[in-house]
């Protein structure tokens, strides 16, 4: 698990340095990789990259990523895929869907045993982004500060998440709070100079261009937009490039340079047409109309506006198709979830039946055990009483033997006493006769003498 997390971090660091990623090599690795967590992370890397340019390819890959994660029961991969999918939805202009997917990402994050802070950071960042893009600035700041809280827990230092400060600066600028916007945008810019994650450079430089333009510092704004274009080309960040070109077109129109404005507006529109970024089309169209009007070329303006409308319809249809694909994918996910819940319900019912049977069995075993124990206890008591009776009988037998012996001795004594008495009577007669004889002999001697 930790190894997978480190691999994810490594892959996204490589992704951040636009010169290191090799799309062809990465695609080959995905084709050859077995369906495991490593493939999930490879899909995440490539889909995240394509979110900045080939949005349809990125969307296709992230759906594969989420489906495979669910198959592998890999919640980290699923949460990461949802965070990327939320960005895809915002690129198509479907902010409601982006918000919903971000909330799903937060829900999925609750299941994580690792990487939770990272997923919470990504989800809250996107929620904050959607809120300030839809004009909910207070909510945007709240969610972005929440994203900062989790970013500080997960990332090693501030240079790893400087783009969140740029989002905050952007939110303050849109609300007209330029002092706060300058602070956060400046902090993002300073941190970015010490970071190797160049994938966010175009966005930060565009934010610097926006705040400088808002403050009337047109030359500084042009410098930052120009630098954003340089880095956008370096890391192939077509989405931010489209925005940079559009902003440059607006500045040149304000300066009365319609030719330059047309050049950059067309580049912005071309990127939106190629990569299906519907967000910047109205701005590019407006700048083109203004520029052609200043050049006093109404026919060209009308012709180009018609082409622009055709392109807009084409891209909007593509955007609707992508939004439909999002809905279709969501429905597939809902059906899979319903199927999984049904299976879980069946397993739960089966488990309850087995548990009930086990409880009954345990109760019967308990009853049998209690009866057996009572029987053993009764038998033990009977054995004790039997031994007590046996001991009493033994004592009785011994007492009887003693009594019989005593009676025998008493009878013998009586017999002996009788015999002694009978023997004593003749002896007494002899003794008495002897005494009389002694007396007669004594008298006879006296008479003789």
Steps between C-alpha positions, in 0.01 A plus 500: 500500500773746594688398186196585288471840667867577435458391138203734466701789644792422269278483194332831574833669568617383157174621354557841656823542304368521147833412343527164676173335401507277192143443387585222256705311757230545763232371264715195425544429870123518549439256213751248640412543869285235673175613658645601836542814710811607309295516180241711683768754589639501146150570367468781754826656387409499132139609552618788722740607225231482232266711713718796402478438126320194352199512727313219323799265538538596864134433562522158335805401706364619834185293449721196447691594814190523719349177362824307556533642853151378583579159355815478715326644806764775501336804668808723466502455122124561480527820707792623287303424184199692630717803575629495140148445363379806694761707316380355168145610579614853585694518170177428311325777692277262699566648844209320666638164388850598611367587845305174525800289401721687749251421776512134393878520526465626858262214580745249350782659701329390822581138408873560465758366744772707332500800266187646662652845557612510136153415367330745737739770378427423134122487555478824702725678250264409215192592706657839576586545131142425392363742759706798390436422131127510575523820707474348851810674632450455876445128456796486262735649761366269771556185293839614374618566857376152586704367208805683642444331836520152345781601263716597798437159654587302187762687300857549626510879445302788354671486161304177437162675507566860395214480249247507788630845598453602135136383517449712812655802329273445201193476723586827680564672164163397359339642814688829454718456812826582327723534809423144608525386140847653468613328822390149409592526132842635596548218749410244233745660260783506757445137598482393137854629442627239748287214368573247229129455423488704180158370397337778707737778385272622217208534741701696758641736237150551359379588851785753530400642161136528612574688823744736327247572229233566764738748667569674169856369470463405135868449419543268799183316401631446145830375643327241720262386224798466266686290760188289550499434125867393511439251781170389348683402184775334705269276701232469230231663716261590220219602735705776665650592162152564365432729795833685462439564130153632574629739767773627269236562232297708747800710601597573137144604426514743793830636368350553156698225330228294328740301281681362805166444670373297202818294498467396865119466492525260207762295682275478806203401287704244306609327819143495629387352169774236497475392862131574565548772764160669495583738784704756303301519174277800589801708606694421181193570284444834671861607451489406132183702448653804670824473301332470160273791589805716577653398166179609325462161335133421555489232229796319651354548844167356392666212317725421790216528752309246293800267504534562873135414554546178303804413708313593816212272405742221419683535829181542698367182339822327594468641851145372522620163375766491770243603757275222372792260534541618858132431564525164327806408704326615816200281411733204446653570838154527654397166349822336615445646845140374503620155393769504766244609761266219390782250529591644837135469604493134395824437683357682800181289494705182461724612781199574722357154428833336576537717809150406619573129444829542684326674790241219520775240483695679771184521711437126459861423577472725803187321614660159449811618675295628793303176523818297477662718759200463731506124446870491577437711806217266614716195434780656697264568788367140484856371495581705809190374678575143393847531641358648818254206528777252430709661771204492740441130423865430558484683830187304588666171416800593711273600787309173469826307502610689808168433674516130415856486629397678816212260553733207448747638752220566748370144460852365543542709810180372647600144417842547655348661805261204538777251458715684750216503742439134459869428539526736795239313711696165535816690566335689776381171650847352484648816645244505778554129571873557500466781748287281729753224474776744593309600807432136600864406454604791716267397776619136477862607537417698806327203663790268419757726645 
